[in-house]
Amino acid sequence: MDASSLLDFARIKPLAAWSLSSAILGGSLAFFLSGGRIAEPWPMAAAMVCVVLMQYVSHPLNDITDRELDARAAIAATGRKKPLVNGSATVGEARMLSVAIMAVILLIMAGLVAFRPVLIIPASYGVFAVLGYSHSGLRLSYRPFTELYLAVPVNTIAVLAIAYIGAGTITTLSVLVALAFGFTASSLFVSMMSMDYATDREDRKETTVVRYPRSRWCAAFPAIGSIVFIVSMPFAAASLSIGALISMAALSVMTFTVLIIIGTRVDRLRFDHLDGLSEGIEARSNGLRLKQLYTSVLYAVGLSVIFLQQGV
């Protein structure tokens, strides 16, 4: 296997938007919830590593499942690099890499579950999400509404599990913050499904936008997430200083507004494609998806700064 394949499998940008952002936000919440002194730093660090590895291993697993589809898709137009498509890695090598990483993940999970048995619940769901998304028998990536029952829960649980391990507690505010992040981080996933609409439809991959191509799902999805932010405000007011509350509210309003605007543009690109007004939507949709990615990362960083300051 070409050494560069290891980096290509990582897909740094999505990794930053999901697992790295959730790890940072979860650690910051733990600092806040524990009053500025993380109770269990080493188990929390292990959980952070586990979350990152779980997203990493999902990439070669999904590439194995989608290798024929990817070979026909406009991968180059979206700036993505797929080792199984460009030949820098073989299917056998991708399987060996996946097995090795899964072994490390299960070892870390076993230690964390021994530390706090209740973690068997999020650990089991995480394994189900990673394997179920690409497993040939389930192929959840080929089904609609994975945004709601996989993407959002995975990001939410990652933040909550890390915060809980580090602080030993969960609050209503931490749940709502993690859920709001889950929607922001998953908005780019929804736009990616729209970006791949044409190829997915040809290959009978029934994602949400393939089943409902005329929906405004890319705009509606972050709009749903904004409701979580609104619900969180009374709990934030009871836990944060006035300055932190205003900062959190302003950051959230800007984030969800930007995500909704970009989602609307992604939907419009797909509608134009359906009406025969444009072709090759992949490159333009990818540019919008990346803007959502950067917005999501900034949201996680901004929230982390707020909670770190409040924990001091």
N, C-alpha and C positions, 0 to 999 in steps of 0.2 A: 504494500500500500504506500502510495506517495504521502510523504509527511504533510504536505499541504492539504491533503484530504481531511486530516484531523481537524484543521481549522475550518475547512469548508463545511464539514458535518456540523460544526458548532453553530454556524450562522449567527455571528456575533450580534447583529442588530436585533433580531427577534429574541435572542438570549438576554440581551440587555433590557428589552421591554418587558419580558416576563419574569424569568427566574432571578436575574440579578436585581431587578427593581423590587421584586417581592421580598427578596432576602434583605435588602437595605431597609425597606419600609418595615418589615417585620422586626428587624433588630432595633430600629428607632422606636417602634411602639413598645418593645420590651423595656427599653431604657426609660421611656415615659411612664409605663405602668409600674415599674419597680422603683420609681422615685429617684432615678439617676444612678441606680446601682443594679446592674443586671445580676439576677440571682444565680443563674446557671450559664455562664458564658461559654464553656466548652461544649456542652450538649447543644446549645443554640448554634454554635459555629458548625458543628457536625450536621445539624439540620439544614443550614444554609448550603453546605456542600452537597448534601443529598438532593435538595431542590434543584440546584444547577445541573447536577448529573442526570436527574430525571428528565429535564427538558432536553439535555444534550442527546441522551440515548433515544429519545423519541424521533430524532431526525434521521439517523440511519435506518431505524425500523420502518419509518414511513417511506423512505426512499426505496427500500426493498419492495414494499407493497405497490408503490406507484411507479416503479422503474419503466414500465412500458408506456404508461401515460405521460411521464416526464419526457420520454424520448420524443414524443410528438408535440409537446407543449412548447410555447414560446419562452423557454427558460432564459435565454440570453437577453431577450427584450426587457425582462424584469430585473436583470442584474443578479439573478440567483446562480449559484454554482452547485451543481449536483454531481458529486464524484462518480456515481454509477452511470451518469449520462456522458460525462466527458472522459471516462475511462481511467481516471486516476485511482480508482478502487474497484474491486470486484464484489459481487454479491456475497461470496464466501467470506471475504475480508470484513465486509460490513456486518455480517452475522457474528463473526468472532469478536469484533469490537463491541457489539451490542451485548453479547453474553458476558464479556468481561466487565463492562460497566454495570450491568444489572446485578452481577455478583457483588460488586462493591456497594451498590445501592441497598441491596437486601441485607448486607452485613451491617451497614450503618443503621438501617431501620430496626434491625433486631436489637441493637444496642439501645436505641432510643425507646423502643417499646418496653425493654427491660427496665429502663429508667422511669418511664411513665406509661404504664399499660394502656391508658386511654388512647394513646397515640396509634394503637392498632387500627383505629377507625380511619383517620386521615391517611395512614400508610397504605391501607388496603385500597382506599379509593384512588390514591395516587398510582398504584400499580395497575389497577383496573383501567385508569385513564390512559396511561402510557401504552399498555399492551392492547387494550380494546380499540384504540384509535386506528391501529395498523394491523391487528391480527386478521389473518385471512378468513377466519370464521365469523368475526364480528364486523370488521371494517366500518367502524363508527365514522370514519372520515368520509364515507360514502353515503351517509345518512343526514337528513336535515336536523336543524336545531342543536347541533353539537356545540354551537356558541353558548347556549344556555345551560346544557347539562354537563358539558365538559370544560370549555374554555373559562367561563366565569368561575365555576366552583374550584377549578385547579388553582387559579391565581388567588382566589380568596382564601382557600385552605392553606396555601403556602405561607401567606402573610400571617394568618392566625396561628398556625402551628409553630412558626418561629417565635412569634411574640409570646405565645403561651409557654413554650419551653424556657425562654429566657427570663420571663417574669413570674411564671407559675400562676397566672390568672388571666381571665378573659372578661372583658367588659362589653356592654352594649355598643359603646363608641368604637372599640377596636373591631368589633364585628362589622359595623356599618362602614368604617373606613376601609377595611379589607375588601368588602363587597363593592364599594365605589371604585376602588382600584381595579378590582376584577373586571368591571365593565369598561374602564378606560383602556386597560391593557388588551382586552379582547376585541375592542373596536377595530384594530388593525387586522385581526384574524377574520372578521366579517368582511372587511374590504378585500382581503386576499381571496376569499371565496368568490367575491364578485369579479375580481380581476381574472380569475381562472374560469369564469362562467362558460365561455365558448368551448374550451377543451373539455371541461367536466361534463358538459351536456352531451358532447359527441361520444364520450366514453361512459355515458350512463352513470355518472357519479352524481347522485341525487343530493346535493347540498341544499341548504335553505334557499339560496337564490336560484338554483336550478329548478326547484319545485315551484317557487313563487318568483319568477323573473321580473314581474311587474310590481313587486312590493318595493317599499321604500325602507327596506330592512337596514341598510347601512346607516341611514339617518335615524331611524327609530331606535336602534339598539343603544347608542349612547344617550338618547333621550330617556330611555327607560332607566339607564344608570344614573341620570341626573336626579331622579326621584329618590334614590338611595341617599344621595348627598343632602337633599332637602330634609329627609327624615332624620339625618344625623345631627342637624344643627342644634336642636334642643339639648342633646346629650353633650355636644361639643361645648355649648355655652355653660354647662354645669361643671365642665372639667378643665377648660382652658382659660387663660387670661383674655381680656378684651382684645388686646393686640393680636394674640394668636388666633382668636376666633375670627376676627376681621380678615386676617391673612389667609386662613383656611377657606373662608367663604369666597373671597376674591379669587383665589387660585382655582377653586373648584368651578366657579361660574365661568371663568375664562377657559378652563380645560374642556368642560362639556360643551360650551358654545362652539369652540374650535372643532371639536370632534363631530358635532352635529352638522356644521357647515361643510366640513370635508366629506362626511358621509353622504350628504345631499349631492355633492358633486360626483361622487363615485356612483351613486344610483343613476344620475343623469347620463353618465358615460355608458352605463349598461343599457339604459333605455334607447339612447342614440344607436347603439349597436343593434338592438332588437329591431329598430325601425329602419335599419339599413343606411343610417346617416353617417356612420363611421365604422372603420375597421381597425383592427390592431389596437384594441383598448388596453392591452396589457401594460405597455410602457407608461401611458398616462395614468392608469389606475395605480401602478406601482409607485409613481411619484407621490400620489395622494396618500397611499398606504404608509409610505415612509414618514410623511408629515404627521400622521396619526401616531406612528411609533415614537417619534421624537417628543410629541406632545405628552404621550403616556409616561415616558421616562422622566420628563421634566415635572410632571405631576407627582410621581413617586418621590423624586428628589426634594421637591418643595414641601411635601407633607413630612418627609423625614426630617428636614431642617426644623420645621415647626415643632415636632414632637421631641426632638433632641433638645431644643431650647427650653421647652416646658419641663423636661426631665431634670434639668440642672438645678 
